[in-house]
């Protein structure tokens, strides 16, 4: 980026990175949600009232939210803001904000809709990314032209390094980039896909559902770039493309001004061990099998896309 760090700071403070998050993505409310599914809304409300004085355990997205918020500078307009967007009732907001205060998160705004759709509030809050465990809310956010992902449970083997970095990993096609190349593979096969990517290696791809989020995150990365060329905000691309189709990824990121700190072209290799080695605080992929594979070791979000969940997308030869 050619702008000075001060210019980038001013730009992000004027339009901060705004993340909307459901209470069940921020906190571990799986037990309460199970009561809701099995016994209904009244039993769920009774349980929440019964536990109103109890703190809620940290959920799948808590770590990445906490780390992003810690990048804000004291006594200055924030670079990152978090908005709670929940279909719980206002009455049940007490426990959420009590837990937020206990953990020291500077989260002070939110909407509690008593079951009404979240979608209309995405543009109202100028949300750049929405995280939820509810597939309907995620689809509603996507309908509002917002990057969105459905999270699962807290990983069982979760281990984070005690540093001040934020590490975010993305799949490429149909997540950061458009699904155009995927479509060529689906319709014409691997050879046609490779020929197309070779011919267009230096032509930047169009942005996918997370393209704009990546660009805004890259501003934060540039702000925290050290003199040693290492930023506190580290971006990883983990894609099923291999060396035969990797060049277009690099040229696209270069054209966008959004360089990745790490890029892993895994082909048919599993993504989970790569993501664990990277130390991702969250990972986004449009294929459920990759999300499920990663979710045991890192927080992972499914980005609803155009593909059948069981079909491989752009595999290695």
Order of alpha helices (4+ residues) and beta strands (2+ residues): alpha-beta-alpha-alpha-alpha-alpha-beta-alpha-beta-alpha-beta-alpha-beta-beta-alpha-alpha-alpha-beta-alpha-beta-alpha-beta-alpha-beta
